[in-house]
Amino acid sequence: MFGIYTVALLGWLMFVMGSVAKQNQDVAQLYQSRTRSMQVVALAENIEQYFNETMAFPANVAALTGTSGFEHARGAVDVWQGYAVSPTITDSVWQFSRAVLFSNDPSSGTSIATYLASNACGAGGYDTAVSWCGSNTGKWFRRETRERYAEQISAQRVRLKRLLEKFSDYYNTNGNFPDKDSGNNPLAANSMNTIKVLAGYGGTAKTCSGTYTYMGVPIDCGDMYDLWGGPVGYQFVSSKQVVFVSETPIYNNSGTKLIVALNNGDILW
């Protein structure tokens, strides 16, 4: 009888220990899943910020964490993550690129290449599909340049309008728009110059700081360079008509580059 009780007790203890082990395993898996989710969120936020500052996606995670100001993102990197940037994709309106970040569940047996090639919301992989979603085997983040086009175009129009207002103040005082180059030579009719050259600035968009002047008009870095870091053009049509031009890096689906321009208060694009 004692032997029977002993076997029963051992069986009960083994059951309890197995249940505790299973609970611990479940808790560990939940913790790992939440950790991977938090890491994806943290890296996604840094990719967003990188894009906002440079208007481009980092080529890879190492390029992100190796950039000054983003070194802290290294703490969110692990071996289960995948990241890729697509070549140019064309939809019915735009040409655009796509960045994909994901943390794949290692128990799924899905490789990084397989994950990127699959598509949960359409046909084609991340690098060709007009619409792409990651599978539920991993936590994922997707950002496409086309998502910001309307916002960027509107923001650049506002910047050009602000610049025109400065030149309009000059016009209201002098009866004409600024009509000399940086060497005080008359501008030819329909000539095109960059604001940065007219203001006498010889640096780049990244190194630009402070305020300059062009024929008494205050010029700052946002006047000289557009949202994408390109130089803003000043087309002097005549003393009564000027055009401010921003040549964007945005292309429509036929391959034509988008131009944002402001002509004495009229938006042309």
Helices and strands as residue ranges (DSSP letters): H 2-54, H 61-65, G 71-76, E 81-85, E 89-90, E 94-96, E 98-104, G 106-108, H 112-117, E 138-144, G 145-148, H 149-174, E 191-194, H 195-198, E 211-214, E 217-220, H 221-224, E 233-238, E 241-252, E 257-263, E 266-268
